[in-house]
Amino acid sequence: MNSSDVLDNLACSLGANNELPNIALARTLCESKDTDAINKIVEGLQNPDTAIANDCIKVLYEIGERSP
């Protein structure tokens, strides 16, 4: 996954009304161990768009559950 477009895979960016895209993204990041993409998710916590920030929290939570 290209770290520059990782935020495009968040549920809010895809127009999803559930957390499934965020969970799938977390699984992908855990498998790939793409630290640049994970850092983009961490940076997303500061995004002024609360939907993006909230989705980033969910992705990081799921990463923590799978690969603490």
C-alpha positions in Angstrom: 0.0 0.0 0.0 1.2 3.4 -0.9 1.5 5.4 2.4 0.5 8.6 0.6 -3.0 7.3 -0.1 -3.6 5.4 3.1 -6.2 7.9 4.3 -8.1 7.3 1.1 -8.8 3.8 2.5 -10.6 5.0 5.6 -14.3 4.3 6.0 -15.2 8.0 5.8 -13.2 8.4 2.6 -14.9 5.5 1.0 -18.4 6.6 2.1 -18.9 3.6 4.2 -21.4 3.7 7.1 -19.5 1.0 9.1 -16.1 0.2 10.4 -15.3 -2.6 8.1 -12.9 -0.6 5.8 -11.0 0.6 8.9 -10.7 -3.0 10.2 -9.5 -4.2 6.8 -7.0 -1.4 6.6 -5.6 -2.3 10.0 -5.2 -5.9 9.0 -3.4 -4.9 5.8 -1.1 -2.6 7.8 -0.4 -5.3 10.3 0.5 -7.8 7.6 2.7 -5.4 5.6 4.3 -3.7 8.6 4.3 -0.5 6.5 5.6 2.0 9.1 5.2 5.0 6.7 1.5 4.2 6.3 1.0 3.7 10.0 2.7 7.0 10.6 0.3 8.6 8.2 -2.6 7.1 10.3 -1.0 8.6 13.4 -0.7 12.0 11.7 -4.4 11.7 10.8 -5.3 12.0 14.5 -4.6 15.7 14.1 -6.8 16.1 11.0 -9.3 18.9 11.5 -11.9 16.6 9.9 -13.3 14.7 12.9 -14.4 11.8 10.7 -10.9 11.2 9.5 -9.5 11.5 13.0 -12.1 9.1 14.4 -11.4 6.6 11.7 -7.6 6.9 12.4 -8.3 6.1 16.0 -10.2 3.0 15.0 -7.4 1.8 12.7 -4.8 2.3 15.4 -7.0 0.5 17.9 -7.3 -2.5 15.6 -3.6 -2.5 14.9 -3.0 -2.5 18.7 -5.3 -5.4 19.1 -3.6 -7.4 16.4 0.0 -6.4 16.7 0.7 -4.6 20.0 
